[in-house]
Amino acid sequence: MAQDREWFFNTFDCAPMKVSLVNNRFVSVNDGPQIKLKDIKAVESNLAERVFDVPLGNGEIAKLCIMNKQILTYNGRNVETGQKYSPLELPDWVYIFVALYVLNFIFILQGALGGAFAALGAVITSKFAGDKYKSTGKKVILSVLLLLGISSVSLVLKLIAIEAFKL
């Protein structure tokens, strides 16, 4: 079960704010009505990080960023730590790998297992691409190795399935 979270901070006009996340599906501000997260999804969302624009009621918004954990930002700063935070921006080359995973699914291993491998590869590649502490070369090499590994496993499983069902 998802854990509920609460954040407390003050806006620029010193108004106290309480933002509550309930079951990773709803958000409320100052104990107001719950808003479905899917209704406030922001354009900054991508494969690795979901971003939501939380209306604060005074015309301002806070951004709820969910990747491995939930981070609430106000005016570009994490409300818990005060450090600068901006939603993850994926480089364009990530989408080439996503397309390659789709091709892997179509031509090598279809079905639920193939779809799971393709989705897993796309998400992990997106996480690699979003790592701010690695160089682009290392990110691309890790992504290529992951693609080769998943494609190899997919091919082996397909060959095993072909042999198993041969009469």
C-alpha positions, 0 to 999 in steps of 0.5 A: 500500500502506498504511504501518505506524505505531507509537506509543510512550507510557506509561500512568498506571501508567508501563507502556510501551506500543507500539501498532502499526497494520498495513496500516490493517487490524490493530492490536497492543499490545506486539507481541501478537496482531493484532486486526482493526480492524473488530472494535473499531470504536467508537460514535464513528465517523461518515462523516468519521472512523473510531474504534477502541477499542484494548484496552491489556491493563491494562483501559484503552483507547486510541482510534485515530482515522482521518480524513486521517491516523491519530491515537492518543489515550490519556486524551483526548490525542494520544500524539504531540503531547500535545494534547487530541483528541476524535473528531469529532462531526458535527452533526445537519444533516449527515444531512439532506444525506446524505438529499438525496444519497440522493434525488439518487441515486434520482431523478436519476442512478442507477448507479455514477456516481450512487452515486459522486457521492452518496458523494463529496458525503456524505463531503465534506459531513461533512468540511465539518461537522467543520471546527472553524475555520469557522462553522456558517453557512459550513459549511452554505453550502459544503454547499448549494453542493456539493449544488447542484453535484453535483445539477447535474452529475448532471442534465446527465449524465442529460440527455446520456444520455437524448439519446444513447440516443434513437432 
